[in-house]
Amino acid sequence: MVDTYALDTTFLIDLLRNNPAAKELAIKISKEHICTTQVNVYELLFGFYSSKPENLDKLIERSHILLDRLTILPLTNPAIEQSAKIGGSLNRKGWRIDHTDCLIAGTLLANDCTTLVTRNTEHFKRIPGLKVKTY
């Protein structure tokens, strides 16, 4: 059985920066189904355009090459509903997390993807039904 791994923005950035631990994990999961969300694509590109590094054009080009290899899960109405449910539940408990993290988690769970690869474990580990894999 092939597992589905969703790549969070932190992992995508680390891959593009040739982080050894991220590269090693990418090789280990390369035979699995790998995806990310439209929200992660937004966060990735927003970060590069905001910081405007010297090698911006190269990073954008490499980002598109990487993203073209992944399934990009869309932000659909069911994903938005799931995201709101997650955010509202956590908010009632006093556990605030970024709206984008709720949108990412909701999109994953609405698409039956339960494993997220990230360094941002603090927020995502609070979400029921979502497994967090770090590196």
C-alpha positions, 0 to 999 in steps of 0.5 A, a space after each residue: 500500500 502506498 502512503 500519502 505524504 503532504 509536504 508543508 511549507 517548511 519542508 519545501 523550503 528546506 528541500 529548495 535550500 538543500 537541507 540534508 535532513 530534508 533531502 534524506 527524508 525526500 528520498 525515503 518517501 519518494 516511492 509514496 504518493 506526495 502532495 501539498 496544498 494550494 495554501 503551501 504553494 502560496 506560503 512558499 512563493 509569498 515568502 520568497 517574494 517578500 524576502 526578495 533574496 538575491 537569487 529570487 529568479 532561481 528560487 522561483 524556477 526551482 520552486 516551480 520544478 519541485 511543485 510540478 512533481 507534486 499533486 497540489 490539493 485545492 482549497 475546496 468548499 469541503 476543505 474550507 469547512 474542515 479548516 473552520 471546524 479545526 480552527 474553531 475547535 482549537 480556538 475554543 480550547 485556547 490553542 490558537 494557530 495560524 489560519 493558514 495552518 488550519 487551511 492546510 490541515 483542513 485541505 489534507 483531511 478533506 482529501 483523506 491525507 493524514 500525514 504531514 511532513 513539517 518542522 512546524 510540529 507545535 501547531 499541527 500536532 494539536 489537530 486530531 486525525 493528522 499525523 506529523 512527521 518531522 526530520 
